[in-house]
Structure formats: structure tokens, C-alpha cells
Amino acid sequence: MDKFDLIVVGAGSGGLAAAQRAAEYGARVALIESGRLGGTCVNRGCVPKKIMWHAAELARELGHGGDYGFDLAVNGHDFGALVRRRERYIRRLNGIYASNLERRSVHSVSGHATFSAPRVLAVNGEDYSAERILIATGGVPIVPTIPGAEFGITSDGFFELERRPASAAVVGAGYIAVELAGILRGLGTEVTLHLRRDSVLRSFDEILQQACMEGLAGAGVRIAPGFVPAAVERDAEGLCLTAVSGERSGPFDALVWAVGRRPRTAGLNLDLADVQCDGRGAIEVDEWQETTAPGVFALGDVTGHHELTPVAIAAGRRWADRQFGGMPERRMEYRDIPTVVFAHPPLGAVGLTEEEAREAYGDAVRCYRADFVSLFYGISDSKPKARMKLVTAGEEERVVGCHLAGPGADEMLQGFAVAIRMGALKSDLDDTVAIHPTAAEELVTMR
């Protein structure tokens, strides 16, 4: 039986970060992965999504070429060529990860890990043991349990498409649904977004919900609110959805399920390691990423906490710092975490929504808003609004939330996330000289 200081199960963002950091401290590390290195983010998530988003954004900007004096003739779009270039780039990233692991002497094992005893994992008939085992297996998309659901694809299937569908139904209201609907529409697909309720991004501040709904409608995405799918049928014309209300929608060439994700724990035999999961199947951990089993830890999407790639990376590095780097108090703090939705336009948020702030601070909350047209559209006939909101609390007006919607929101949010984490006051922003002409200046000139 091979013995290690650390075995990491899952070579996604969190697992790679933890394994490499631990190896840098001198630990003997094994990394077990059944798929391609990089996990969801690199292979079926953030990276390919952002490439497709750039393509959709470029298509949108080309449409404004005439506003700037360009006589452009766009002769279609080669979806297959885009996919091939995207996949070549991802394969290169897979190779870079493999080289980084080899350079740090991390022992890579290809296969599916399953517990055969506490602190013992079996892979391809071989047993591996370690003083510490870190589970970072991520999550998988949810498919509804309704008749005909198998005719649809998830976000995983979206990134396997080699041809763009002429029409598509997207079901969901979260960021994945919004992003995939926007990408498809931007590249020319007729899209209908089916919502259980009447809005998207319901966990975000109301100004971002409103901005996103306006952006989707402005791009030509048809919204079907209050549509709860009950069945899917396929015939010669395509796919049709039937709602619990009896309403029908379709036909469509493709159906994309974007109704959430669940922790990926199937086949791990967690009961043999005495690792407990909650009702959603997420591995239960404390603030130190410790599970209910001694020597077994978990982080990232498999724990159900803030399912974002940078969170998993940060948690993995901090965990390795504590376990192998002599930093006993090092841990992940799950607060003031910035997040971006790559919609059209992009949206960003960090800190509390206005509603959350009022629940926490009551009447001591004051909000500042700015609605404006980005200079990019200044000479255009179309005038989409950018929106920003600062949420402050207390007599000193400490900034506890920042919410952005508009061109560049994805890039400008990071700096304001630092400011909020450092306890910036509204007066600190007021005293900061603006950069003109930019959208970001609105955040330091609000009154």
C-alpha cells in the first residue's frame, strides 16, 4: 500500500491548489482524478464559458460598428471553428497543470477513488493511505426527474456542442442559465428562458435582477415566467416542454437544463470513512474544513459553500498553509466574496444586498445609486442603462455592499472588493479622485 502525507481526491481548482501548496511545503502528495485536470472550471465551466462570452460580446460590439463609422459585413459565424480553438486552448491548460504537478513531485493517479477503510482509498485495484485525505470532488449539474428530461443537456452538454442550435430552451434562473442564454442569443440562436418565478438571479440585489432582465429582453431573449416544467417531448419538429399548468413551449432544437448543481459524492463510499453529509448531499465541514471523520477534510463545491472557483482555490491554499506551512490559524473566511455574472452586460456584486443590510442593520442603512448610459453608447441610437448601488451601514457609513451592472463591471469590481474588505467608508470613496471618462468614476462620485 502506497502511503502519503496527503491524498487529494479531485483535481479541480480547489484540489489542485491544495495539492500544489502542500507539495511546496515538502509534503508527499498524491492527487486522484478520474477526468481531465482542472475540473469543472477549466473543462466545462469558467474558462470555456468566458471564451464563449467573449464571442457573444464581440458579436454585439460588431453590431455597433456603424455607430463608429465602420462599414462592416459580417458573413455569419463558424461555431465549430470557435469550439475547436477553445478546446485546443483548454487542452493546453490541461498540459500546463500536468507539468506543474510533475515539477512539484505530486503523484498523479488517474481513476475513481473510493474509500475502502478510514484514511484508505482504492483506485484501480490499488490501495492508497495518508495521514490526511482532502475531498475536493466538486459538483455536477442537476437534471429534473420528469418524463423526457433526458432529451435535454446540462452545462456539461452545452460545452460538447459542435454546432449552434437554431433555437434553444434554457430552464433556470441562476447565473448559469443567464450566462448560457446570453451566449446562445449573442451568437444567433433564438432563445426562450423558462423561469419558475418572474425574475432571474433572485439572490442578488434587486437592481441587478432588473438590469439582467432588461439586458436579456434587449438582446432578444424571450422570457417565459412562472413556467415549471412537467414533461419534455420530442417529435419531428424538435423538443417541446409542458408546464405543470398545462402551458406548452416549443419546438426547440436544443434544451438546456440549468436548474442547479449538487455535490459530487457518488461512489466515494463516504460511510466507510464515517464522513457525514447534509440533506443536500454536501459533505459537512467546520470552519477548518474538517469533516466528521478524523483526518478527512473537504472543500470547494462538494461542501456546498460559496460554489465559486476562487473560493475553492483560496480555501485549498489556506488549508495547506495550516496543515503543512506552520500557520495554525490560517483558514477561509466566507464573507465579502465578490462574484460576477457574465451576462450581457456583465453584473458584479460583493457584500450585502440592500435587503440583507436592512435585516442586519435596520434603519442605519443608506443606499446610493447611479443610473447612466456608458460612453460607448453615447453616439449610438441604443441607450442601455448601466446601474450601480453602494450599500452603507452605520453613522460612519461603512460600505457593506457594492452592486454593478454595465460594461466593465466584471473588471472594476475587484478593487472595490478589496476596499469593502478593508472597511472602507463612503467618505473614503468621496475623497478619491475619479478617473474620467470611465464608468468606475460613478462609484466615487455618488451623492
C-alpha positions in Angstrom: 0.0 0.0 0.0 1.4 3.4 -1.0 1.4 5.9 1.9 1.4 9.6 1.6 1.3 12.7 3.8 -1.7 13.9 1.8 -4.1 12.4 -0.7 -6.3 14.8 -2.6 -9.4 13.5 -4.3 -10.3 15.7 -7.2 -8.1 17.8 -9.5 -10.3 20.7 -9.8 -9.5 24.2 -8.7 -9.5 23.6 -5.0 -7.8 20.2 -5.2 -5.0 21.4 -7.4 -4.4 24.5 -5.2 -4.2 22.4 -2.0 -2.0 19.7 -3.6 0.5 22.0 -5.1 0.7 24.2 -2.0 1.2 21.2 0.3 3.9 19.8 -2.1 5.7 23.2 -2.0 6.0 22.7 1.8 7.6 19.4 1.3 4.6 17.0 1.8 4.4 13.8 -0.1 1.2 14.2 -2.1 -1.0 12.0 -4.2 -3.7 13.6 -6.4 -6.5 11.3 -7.7 -8.7 12.4 -10.6 -11.0 10.4 -12.9 -11.3 13.1 -15.6 -9.2 15.9 -17.1 -7.1 18.1 -14.9 -8.7 21.4 -14.0 -12.1 20.1 -13.1 -15.3 21.9 -14.0 -13.9 25.4 -14.2 -11.2 24.6 -16.8 -13.0 22.0 -18.8 -16.8 22.6 -18.5 -17.2 25.9 -16.7 -15.5 29.2 -16.2 -12.8 29.1 -18.9 -14.8 27.8 -21.9 -17.8 29.9 -20.7 -15.7 33.1 -20.7 -14.4 32.3 -24.2 -17.9 31.9 -25.5 -19.0 35.0 -23.7 -16.2 37.0 -25.4 -17.5 35.6 -28.7 -21.0 36.8 -27.9 -19.8 40.2 -26.7 -17.7 40.6 -29.9 -20.9 39.9 -32.0 -22.7 42.6 -30.0 -19.9 45.1 -30.5 -19.7 44.4 -34.2 -23.3 45.4 -34.4 -22.3 48.9 -33.2 -19.6 49.2 -35.9 -21.8 51.6 -37.9 -22.1 53.9 -35.0 -18.4 54.5 -35.2 -18.1 54.8 -39.0 -17.3 51.3 -39.9 -19.0 49.7 -42.9 -18.9 46.1 -41.7 -20.2 43.0 -43.4 -20.4 40.0 -41.1 -20.7 36.9 -43.1 -22.0 34.5 -40.5 -20.2 32.8 -37.6 -18.3 29.5 -37.7 -19.4 28.0 -34.3 -17.4 24.8 -34.9 -14.2 26.8 -35.5 -14.7 28.6 -32.3 -15.2 25.4 -30.4 -12.1 23.8 -31.9 -9.9 26.8 -30.9 -11.5 26.8 -27.5 -10.8 23.1 -26.9 -7.2 23.5 -28.1 -6.7 26.2 -25.5 -8.2 24.0 -22.8 -6.0 21.1 -23.7 -3.0 23.4 -23.4 -4.2 24.3 -19.9 -4.6 20.6 -19.0 -1.0 20.1 -20.1 0.2 23.1 -18.0 -1.5 21.6 -14.9 0.2 18.3 -15.5 3.6 19.9 -15.9 3.1 21.9 -12.7 2.2 18.8 -10.7 5.2 16.9 -12.1 7.5 19.8 -11.3 6.3 19.7 -7.7 6.6 15.9 -7.5 2.9 15.4 -6.9 2.0 11.8 -7.7 -1.0 11.8 -10.1 -3.3 8.9 -10.1 -5.9 8.5 -12.9 -9.1 6.8 -11.8 -12.1 6.9 -9.5 -11.3 6.9 -5.8 -13.5 5.1 -3.2 -12.9 4.6 0.5 -12.2 1.0 1.4 -11.5 1.9 5.1 -10.9 5.1 7.2 -8.0 7.0 5.6 -7.6 4.3 2.9 -8.7 4.9 -0.8 -8.9 2.3 -3.5 -8.2 3.3 -7.1 -8.0 0.8 -10.0 -7.5 -2.1 -7.6 -4.6 -0.4 -5.7 -4.9 1.0 -2.1 -3.5 4.3 -1.0 -3.4 5.7 2.5 -2.5 9.0 4.1 -2.5 10.9 7.4 -4.7 13.5 5.7 -7.3 13.0 3.0 -8.8 16.0 1.3 -12.0 15.6 -0.7 -12.4 18.2 -3.4 -14.6 16.4 -6.0 -16.8 19.4 -6.9 -20.3 19.2 -8.1 -22.4 18.0 -11.1 -25.4 19.6 -12.8 -28.9 18.6 -11.7 -31.3 17.1 -14.2 -35.0 17.3 -13.3 -36.8 14.0 -12.6 -39.6 14.5 -15.1 -40.6 12.5 -18.2 -38.4 13.3 -21.2 -35.7 15.2 -19.2 -33.1 13.0 -20.9 -33.7 14.9 -24.1 -32.1 18.0 -22.6 -28.5 18.7 -21.9 -26.8 20.4 -18.9 -24.0 22.9 -18.9 -21.7 20.0 -19.4 -23.5 19.1 -22.6 -23.5 22.7 -23.7 -19.7 22.6 -23.9 -19.9 19.5 -26.0 -22.0 21.1 -28.7 -20.2 21.2 -32.1 -22.9 23.1 -33.9 -25.0 26.0 -32.7 -28.7 25.2 -32.4 -31.1 27.4 -34.3 -33.4 27.6 -31.3 -33.0 26.6 -27.7 -34.9 26.5 -24.4 -33.0 27.3 -21.3 -34.6 26.3 -18.0 -33.3 28.1 -14.9 -33.0 31.5 -13.2 -29.5 31.4 -11.8 -26.2 32.7 -13.2 -25.6 29.6 -15.3 -29.0 29.9 -17.0 -28.5 33.6 -17.6 -25.0 33.2 -19.0 -25.8 30.3 -21.3 -28.9 32.0 -22.6 -26.9 35.2 -23.3 -24.2 33.3 -25.1 -26.6 31.4 -27.3 -28.6 34.5 -28.2 -25.5 36.6 -28.8 -24.3 34.0 -31.4 -27.6 33.9 -33.2 -29.8 31.3 -31.5 -33.4 32.0 -30.8 -33.6 31.6 -27.0 -36.5 31.2 -24.6 -35.6 31.4 -20.9 -38.0 29.5 -18.7 -38.3 30.8 -15.1 -40.2 29.2 -12.2 -41.0 32.7 -10.9 -40.8 36.1 -12.5 -37.2 37.1 -12.3 -33.6 35.9 -12.6 -30.8 36.0 -10.0 -33.1 36.1 -7.0 -30.3 36.0 -4.5 -28.8 39.2 -6.0 -29.7 42.8 -5.3 -32.9 44.0 -6.9 -31.0 46.4 -9.2 -29.0 43.5 -10.7 -32.1 41.4 -11.2 -33.7 44.3 -13.0 -30.7 45.1 -15.1 -30.3 41.5 -16.1 -33.9 41.1 -17.1 -33.6 44.3 -19.2 -30.4 43.0 -20.8 -31.9 39.7 -21.7 -35.0 41.3 -23.2 -32.9 43.8 -25.0 -30.9 41.1 -26.6 -34.0 39.3 -27.8 -34.2 36.5 -25.3 -37.9 35.5 -24.8 -38.8 35.2 -21.1 -41.3 32.6 -20.0 -42.1 33.4 -16.3 -43.9 31.1 -14.0 -43.0 28.1 -16.2 -42.5 24.9 -14.1 -41.6 22.0 -16.5 -43.6 18.8 -16.0 -42.5 16.9 -19.1 -40.5 17.1 -22.3 -41.5 15.5 -25.6 -39.5 15.1 -28.8 -41.0 14.8 -32.3 -40.0 15.5 -35.9 -40.2 19.3 -35.2 -38.0 19.2 -32.1 -38.4 19.4 -28.4 -41.5 20.7 -26.6 -41.9 21.5 -22.9 -45.1 21.1 -21.0 -45.5 23.0 -17.7 -47.4 21.8 -14.6 -50.0 24.5 -15.6 -50.5 22.8 -19.0 -48.8 25.6 -20.9 -46.6 24.4 -23.8 -43.4 25.8 -25.1 -41.5 24.9 -28.3 -40.5 23.4 -30.5 -36.8 23.8 -29.9 -33.6 22.3 -31.4 -32.0 22.1 -28.0 -33.0 22.2 -24.3 -30.5 23.2 -21.7 -31.2 22.4 -18.0 -29.6 25.0 -15.7 -31.5 24.3 -12.5 -28.7 24.0 -10.1 -25.8 21.7 -9.1 -25.3 19.0 -6.5 -22.2 17.8 -4.7 -20.3 15.0 -6.4 -20.0 12.3 -3.8 -21.4 9.3 -5.6 -19.2 6.2 -5.4 -16.9 7.6 -2.7 -18.2 5.2 -0.1 -18.1 8.0 2.5 -19.9 5.9 5.1 -16.8 3.6 5.3 -14.8 6.7 6.3 -17.5 7.9 8.8 -17.9 11.1 6.7 -21.4 12.7 7.1 -23.3 14.6 4.5 -26.2 17.0 4.9 -29.7 16.7 3.4 -28.5 18.0 0.1 -25.6 15.5 -0.1 -22.9 18.1 0.7 -20.1 17.0 3.0 -20.4 18.6 6.4 -17.4 20.6 7.4 -16.5 23.1 10.1 -14.6 26.4 9.7 -11.4 24.5 9.4 -12.7 22.3 6.5 -12.7 19.3 8.9 -15.4 16.6 8.3 -16.9 14.3 10.9 -14.1 11.8 10.3 -10.6 12.3 11.8 -8.0 13.1 9.2 -10.6 13.6 6.4 -11.2 17.1 5.1 -13.3 18.6 2.3 -13.5 21.9 0.5 -15.0 23.5 -2.6 -18.3 22.8 -4.2 -18.6 19.4 -2.6 -19.2 21.2 0.7 -22.0 23.4 -0.7 -20.3 26.7 0.5 -20.0 29.6 -2.0 -19.6 27.4 -5.1 -17.1 29.6 -6.9 -13.7 28.7 -8.3 -11.7 31.4 -6.5 -13.3 30.4 -3.2 -12.2 26.8 -3.7 -8.6 27.9 -4.6 -8.4 30.2 -1.6 -9.8 27.5 0.7 -7.3 25.0 -0.7 -4.3 27.2 -0.2 -5.2 28.3 3.3 -5.9 24.7 4.3 -2.4 23.6 3.1 -0.8 26.6 4.8 -2.4 25.5 8.1 -1.7 21.8 7.7 1.8 21.9 6.3 3.0 25.5 6.4 3.1 26.2 10.1 0.1 28.6 10.1 -2.3 27.2 12.7 -4.9 30.0 12.4 -5.0 30.1 8.6 -8.5 29.4 7.3 -11.0 30.6 4.8 -13.4 33.4 5.8 -16.6 33.1 3.8 -17.5 36.8 3.8 -17.4 39.7 1.3 -16.8 37.3 -1.5 -17.0 39.1 -4.9 -18.9 37.4 -7.7 -19.6 38.2 -11.3 -22.3 37.1 -13.7 -21.1 37.1 -17.3 -24.4 38.3 -18.7 -24.7 41.0 -21.4 -23.9 43.4 -19.9 -21.9 41.8 -17.1 -23.0 42.1 -13.5 -21.0 42.1 -10.3 -21.6 42.1 -6.5 -19.7 42.0 -3.3 -21.0 42.2 0.2 -24.6 42.6 1.3 -27.7 43.3 -0.8 -29.8 46.2 0.4 -32.4 43.7 1.8 -29.7 41.8 3.7 -28.2 45.0 5.0 -31.6 46.2 6.3 -32.1 42.9 8.0 -28.7 43.2 9.7 -28.6 47.0 10.5 -32.2 48.1 10.3 -32.7 51.8 9.8 -28.9 52.5 9.9 -28.7 51.6 6.2 -28.3 54.2 3.4 -28.0 53.4 -0.2 -26.6 55.4 -3.1 -27.5 54.7 -6.7 -26.3 55.7 -10.2 -28.1 55.0 -13.4 -26.3 56.2 -16.6 -25.5 55.4 -20.2 -22.0 54.2 -20.8 -20.0 56.5 -23.1 -19.7 53.6 -25.6 -23.4 54.1 -26.4 -23.1 57.9 -26.3 -23.2 58.2 -30.1 -25.4 55.1 -30.6 -29.2 55.1 -31.2 -29.5 52.4 -28.4 -29.1 53.7 -24.9 -28.9 50.7 -22.4 -28.6 51.8 -18.8 -25.7 50.9 -16.5 -26.7 50.6 -12.9 -24.7 50.9 -9.7 -25.5 50.8 -6.0 -23.5 51.2 -2.8 -25.0 49.9 0.4 -23.7 51.6 3.6 -24.4 51.0 7.3 -23.9 52.9 10.5 -23.4 56.5 11.3 -20.0 56.4 9.7 -21.5 54.9 6.5 -19.2 51.9 6.2 -19.6 50.4 2.7 -21.1 46.9 3.2 -22.2 46.2 -0.4 -21.4 47.1 -3.9 -23.6 46.1 -6.9 -22.7 46.8 -10.5 -24.4 46.2 -13.9 -22.9 47.5 -17.1 -19.9 47.4 -19.4 -16.7 46.8 -17.5 -18.5 45.7 -14.2 -16.6 42.4 -14.2 -13.2 44.1 -14.2 -13.9 47.1 -11.9 -15.4 45.0 -9.1 -12.2 43.5 -7.8 -10.8 46.8 -6.4 -14.0 47.6 -4.6 -14.0 44.2 -3.1 -10.6 45.0 -1.5 -12.0 48.3 -0.3 -15.0 46.7 1.3 -12.9 44.0 3.0 -10.7 46.7 4.4 -13.7 48.5 5.9 -13.9 51.5 3.5 -16.3 54.3 4.4 -18.4 56.2 2.0 -16.2 59.2 2.8 -13.2 57.3 1.6 -14.8 56.9 -1.8 -15.9 60.5 -1.8 -12.3 61.6 -1.2 -10.9 59.5 -4.0 -10.2 61.4 -7.3 -12.2 59.9 -10.1 -10.8 58.6 -13.4 -12.6 60.3 -16.3 -14.2 59.3 -18.5 -14.9 55.9 -17.1 -17.9 54.0 -15.7 -15.9 53.4 -12.5 -15.9 57.1 -11.6 -19.6 56.8 -10.8 -18.7 54.8 -7.7 -16.6 57.7 -6.2 -18.9 60.5 -7.3 -22.3 59.2 -6.0 -24.3 61.7 -3.9 
